[in-house]
């Protein structure tokens, strides 16, 4: 190892995994989601897709409410960032 420490395996009981609702289940995209970015200081998620839509969701793992959506005519979105 680069740090000089011996690597060890994580015990099987150390992680618990729970399947939550899809982030965009309140308004599923009609096309491929090209970009999904979380706001650095909140639970907001921005999605951008080839259906020409940007959508913002408030992620709580239960409702994941849609906050806002914008459609851009003639502009399939390849990438989006949030800051």
C-alpha positions in Angstrom: 0.0 0.0 0.0 1.1 3.6 -0.7 0.5 4.6 2.9 2.5 1.9 4.4 -0.5 0.4 6.2 -1.6 -3.2 5.6 -4.9 -3.5 3.9 -7.7 -5.4 5.7 -11.0 -6.5 4.6 -14.1 -4.8 5.9 -16.2 -7.2 8.1 -19.4 -8.3 6.4 -21.4 -6.9 9.4 -19.9 -3.4 9.1 -22.3 -2.2 6.3 -26.1 -2.1 6.2 -27.7 -1.4 2.8 -31.2 -0.2 2.3 -32.9 0.3 -1.1 -34.6 3.7 -1.1 -36.9 5.2 -3.7 -35.4 6.4 -7.0 -34.5 10.0 -6.7 -36.7 11.1 -9.6 -39.7 8.8 -9.1 -42.0 11.8 -8.7 -41.3 12.8 -12.3 -39.4 10.2 -14.3 -37.5 11.5 -17.3 -38.8 10.6 -20.8 -35.2 10.0 -22.0 -31.8 9.1 -20.7 -30.6 11.1 -17.7 -27.2 12.5 -18.8 -26.3 14.2 -15.5 -27.3 14.0 -11.8 -25.6 16.3 -9.3 -26.2 17.0 -5.7 -26.0 20.5 -4.3 -22.9 20.6 -2.1 -24.8 22.0 1.0 -28.2 20.5 0.8 -30.3 17.5 -0.2 -31.2 19.0 -3.6 -30.5 16.9 -6.7 -30.3 18.4 -10.2 -31.0 16.0 -13.1 -30.4 16.8 -16.8 -31.6 14.6 -19.6 -31.9 14.2 -23.4 -35.7 15.0 -23.1 -34.5 18.6 -22.9 -35.4 19.0 -19.2 -33.6 20.1 -16.0 -35.3 19.0 -12.8 -34.6 19.6 -9.2 -35.6 17.2 -6.5 -35.6 17.5 -2.6 -34.1 14.1 -1.7 -35.3 12.6 1.6 -35.3 8.9 0.7 -39.1 8.7 1.1 -40.9 11.3 -1.1 -38.1 12.9 -3.1 -40.4 15.7 -4.0 -39.9 17.6 -7.3 -39.0 21.2 -6.6 -38.8 22.6 -10.1 -38.6 21.6 -13.7 -37.6 23.5 -16.8 -38.0 22.4 -20.5 -35.7 23.8 -23.2 -37.0 23.6 -26.7 -34.5 22.3 -29.2 -31.8 21.8 -26.5 -31.1 18.2 -25.5 -29.0 18.5 -22.3 -25.7 16.7 -22.2 -24.3 17.9 -18.9 -25.3 20.1 -15.9 -23.7 21.3 -12.8 -24.9 22.9 -9.5 -23.1 25.1 -7.1 
